[in-house]
């Protein structure tokens, strides 16, 4: 099936927020400790050089490095969280966390949710990148446990440059955290949102928060949902809303924040004169419900994102061009992510356990590995268990295989070559890449 023709977005509305918004601040995955405009950070005289001697990009307590300090955070069956240095090869044990049900990252912090305890443990990996678009800064410091936030059930975390958020679906409670304080090693709650239990999302956007709400099952309007804008304390901004029927999935790109809707995508961007603009990017005609994009993934910060499309394909959504393309594949996919590099690589985990490298223009398979996680998939009856993650950076893809006790490093630009394998004690149930 050839790529679908690009579709045109339709602008919904724009709302003045009274505070400047910068999309770049969304994409600065931590590391804004006094670096929002490359200004010198405030620090005590004992902790930093004199003001006249402070070098560009200085961060107290961290060393600036010449290249990204990429690490893999793995969490095994016993709850042991360790950091694997992809440059030096060493492993650093950090902490042990009980009953982990999910792990996510913003590129610096690792957020480990324990649904049974209603807790999210926040760990600073100590490695991060500050992206100023025309140049980057790379930092390294000691890893540390920052703290824990609590609620009811599994907490879903979204990190940002100014704010971070946690939403507990079992209660509908949302927390807004000061991201700068996380960088300083403390947890500060700026706002709390008391909503209804059920599906929903809470995503930082500059100095504001986007809340996606879905009506509870059984309600007269079940299936209807909307995205609204809140301030940093959780208070809604009147009129700043957009409909998004059957909301499912969200991701932040260099362009803005994407929400998956029944008719396509809703894109929130920073508009002129301190506004947030909502635009619809509709699917091509003829897309059935089972082929919709329900979860998005990409190389951190890039404008193009990917999603599985039913049993025989993948979606690519280019948020810069406001267009969808559907790639037909000859095998069902479990996960897919867009590298969004000059060669147009798309990396996928096939249902048979192979890692595929797809051509973004045609959907054709450029290369494939052998099946990498037969025992893990067999235990999941052909599906990847929660926690199995395919993640990509500029040069490699990583996949954890829990029952095989391995993490694979795949060179997607070199015929899907297995570059390295990393044995992990006690089953690598969860995987996240930091330093991005």
N, C-alpha and C positions, 0 to 999 in steps of 0.2 A: 504494500500500500504506500503510495507516495506521500510525502509530507503534506499536511493540510495547508491550505492557503492561509496566510496571516489574516487575522480578524482585526477590526478596528475597535479601539476602546471607546467607551462613552463616559464622559465625565458626569458624576452624580451631583456633588456639591462641594463647597469649600466653606470652612468655618474659621473665623479669626480666633486665635488662641491666646493672644496677649503675651506670648513669650516666643522667642525665636526657636526654630526647629532646624536641625541639621541632620540630613540623612547620614552623613559621614559619622556622626556621633553614635548612630545605631550600630555601625559596623566596626567601630573601634572596640574590639573584644577585650574589654578591660584595659588597663594601662593608661587611663586618662588622669593619672595622679599628677595634676598640674600641667598636663600636656595638651589641653584642648586646642591651643593655637601655637604649640611649640614654645610657650612661655616658660620661664624658669619657675620651678615650684617653690612654694614657701617651705622653709625648713629651719630648724633651730641652728644657730651658729655652730653648735658642736657636731651636728649631723651632716653639714654640707659645707662646701667652699664658700668664700665670701661672694656677695652678689656679683661683683665684677668678674669673678673667676668661674662662675657657674657655666659649664659648657652647654651647648644646645642639646636638648633632649635629656638633661640630667634628671634622674629619679632617685630620691633618697632610698637607700637600702637595697638597691638593685644595680647590677652591672649591665651596661649596654654592650651588646655583642654585635659582631659583624654579619651574622646570618641568623635566620630563624632557629630558635632552640626547640625543635620539635620533640615532643614526648608522647608516648602512649600511656594513658591511664587505664589499668586493668583492675577489675575487681573479681575475685574468685569466689568459689562456692562457700568458703569459710568467712567471707566478708572482708578479706584482706585487700586493701587498695594500695597499689604500687605504681610507680612511675618508671617507665622504660625510656631511657635516653636514646633517641634514634641517631644521634650523632656520635656519642661516646660509647653507647652500647651497655652502660651500666644500669642497674635497677635499684630504685630507692623505695623501701617500704615506707608508707606514710601513716596509715591508721587502719583500724578494723571497724567495720560498720555492720550492725546486725540487720538481718532480714531485708536486704536490699531488693527492691522490686523494679528499679529503673535508674538509669544514669544518663545525664546529659552534660553538655559543656557549652560555654560561650567562647572557647578558645583559650581561656586562662583558668577559670574556675571549673571545678568538677562538682556537679550537684547530684548527690546520691539519695534517692527517695526510698523510704521504708514504709510501704503502705500499711502494713500491720500495726506499726507504731505511730502512724500519722506524723512522720518526721522527714525533714530534708536536711542532710548534712552537707555543709558547704566547705569545700577544700580548695585552697589556693595552690595550684600546681607550681607556682613560682616561675613560669615561663609564659611570655606573651609578646604580641606584636602590636605596635601602635601604627596605624595606617593613616598617613596624611595625603594619600592619593598620589602626590608627586614624589613622595619618598616615605620610607618606613623606618621605625626604630624597633630594635629587637632587645628584649630584656630577659635577665635571669636573676632569680633570688631563691631563697630557701623555701621549699614547700611547707605548708602549714594548714591545720584545720582552723577555719575561721569561726565556725559556730553551727548551730542547728536552729531551724524554725519548725514549729509544730502546727498541726491542724488535724483534719480527719481524713484518713485514707491516703491515697497517693498524691503527692504534690508535684505539679508540672511547673518547671522553671523556665523562664526566658530571661537571658542576660542582655544588657545594653550598655551604652557608653555612659549614661547618667543614672539610669534606674535599672533595677532588676525586679522581676516579679515572680511570685509563686501562687499557683491556684490549686486548691484542693477540691476536686470534683465531687467528693462524697458530701461535702457541706456547702459547696459553692462559695467558700470564703477565698478571697484573694488578698495577698500581701504585696505592698510596694516597698522595696528596699532601696536604700541609698547605695548605689554601686561604688561610689568613691570611698565610702566607709568600709565596704568589703575589701577594697584594695589596701586599706589601712589596718585590716585585721579585726574589724568589729562588724556586728550586724545591727543596723539601725532601721527600724520600721517607720516609714514616712506616712503610710496610709493603709487602711484595711477596708475591704469591700465585702459586705455581707450579702451574698446572692443566694439563688436557689440551687439545690443539688442538681448535678447533671453535667452534660458535656458543655464545654466552653473553653475560651482561650483568653489569656491576658498577656499583652505584648508591649514592652517599652517602645516609645517613639519619641526620641529627643527628651524633652522635659515633661512629656505627657505619657499616657498609657492608652492603648486600644483594647477594649474589652469586647470579645465576641461572645454573644449569648445565644443559646438555643432553647426554645421552649421545652418544658418538661414533657416526657411521654405521657399520653393520655389527655393532654390539654387540647382545647378546641383548635388552637393554632399550631399544633405540633408539626414541626418541619420548618416553620418560619423562624428566622433568626436575623440578628442585626449586629452591626459593629458600631460602638459608640466611643467617644473620646472622653477620657477622664483627665483631671489634673494630677499632679504628683501626690496629692493626699487621697485620691480616689473619688473626689467629687466630680459628678458628670458636668460636662459643658453643654449647656442647652442648645439643642438643634444640631449638634455635630454627630450625626448618625448616618448609616447607610445599610440598606437591606442586604442580606446574604443568606438566601434560603439553603437549608441543610448544610450549614457551615461545617467543614471538615478539613483540618490541616492548615498550617500557617508557617511562613518562613520569612526571614528578613534578608533582603538583598542589598546591593549597593544602591539600588534605585528607591526602594521603599519596602513596605510590608505587604505580603501576599496572604490572602485568605481564600481557601477553596470553597466554592459555592456550587449549587446545583446547576447553574447556567454557565459556569466558567470560573473566573477569578475576580476577586475584588482587590484592587491595588491602592494602598494608601501612600501618598507621597507628600513631601514638604512643598507647599505651594508658596506663591508670592505673598508678601506682606503678612508673614507669620500665620500662615494657614495650613491646614491639612486638607488635601484634595483626595477625594475618593473617585476611582475610575473603574468601570467594568471592562473586563477583557473576556468577551463571550467565547464559548467553544464554537468550533465550526459546526455547521448544520449536521444533524443526524447522529449526535453522540448519545448513546444509551446510558442509563444509570449505572450499569455495571462497568462501564469503561471510564467513568469519571476519575479525576485525580483526587486522591484522598490523603496523601502525605507527600511532602516535597523534600528534596535533598539536593545539595550542591556543594561545590568547593566554597569555603567560607567567603562571604562577601561578594561573590560574582553575581552578575545580573541574571543569568539563565539558570533555571531550576528544572529538575526532572521529577516525574512521578510515574508509578506503575499505572498502566491502562489495561484493565481487565486481564484476560488470559493470554494475550498475544501482542503486547506492545508496551510502549512508553510514551509519555507526554514530555515535551520540552516547552517551557513557558519562558519566553524572552521578555523580561520586564522592561528592558530598555526600548525594545521595538513594539511592546504591547501586543505580542502575537504568540499563538500556539502552533506547534507542529506535532503530529502524531507519527511515531516510528513503529512500524510493524516488525515484530520479531518472530522467529521460527520456533521459539520456545517460551513458555510462561516465565515471568520474572517474579522474584520475591522482593527485591529492592533495586532501586536504580538511582544514580546520582550524576549530575552534570559537572564535568571538569571545567567546561567553558574555557578551554584553551584555544590557541590558534589552530590546532589540528581538529578541533571539534570532537573531542573524545567524550563519550558517555560510558560510564562503567556500571555494570549491573551484576547482581547475584541471581543466577537462573534457578529455577525450581529443582534442577538436578544437582545443584551444588557447585556448578562451574561459575567462575567469574568471567564475564563477557566484556569485551571492549567493542562498543558500537560506534558507528559513524553517525554524527549528529545530522548530517544532510540526508542520508538515505535509510538509516536504521540497520544497514548491513553489519554483519559481525566481522570486525577486523581481526580479532584474535580471541582466544578462549583458553582458559586453564583446564586441567582435568578436574573432576569433582573433588572439592577440597574438604567437605565436612559430611561424609556419608553417615557416620554414627550419630552426629548431632541431628541431621535431618530425619534419619530413621526414627529417632526417639520422639521427634515432633510430628511423626506421620506425614512427612513430606513438606512441612512448613518450618521455617526458622523460628526457634523459640524467642520469646522476648529477650532482648539483650544482645542477640547476634546483630552486629552492626558492620555495614560496609561504609567506610569513610575514605575520602580522598583529599590530598593536598596537591600542590603544583606538580609533583613528580611521581607520587606513589599512591596506591590504594592499600587499605588495611582491612582485614577481615578476621574476626575472632571465631574459632571453632571450639566451643567449650568441651565437648566430649572427646575431641582429639587432643585437647590440652595445648593448642597452638594458636598463635596469631600469625597470619600470613601477610607478607609484604609483596605486593604485585606491582611490577613496572608496566603500567598500562601502555606506555609509549614504545615499549620494546617487546612486542608480540606477546603481551600478557605473561611475561617471564616472572617466575617466582624468585624474587631477588633475595629474600631472607625468610626464615621461619624462626619464630621466637617461642620456645617452650615456656609454658606458664604453669606453675605449681597450683594444683587444686582447681582446675577448670577455669578458664577466662570467660566468665559468664557475661561480663559487660566490658565495653571498650569505648574509649573516647580519646580523641587526639587534641593535644594542647600545644601552645606555642605559636598558634596560627595568628 
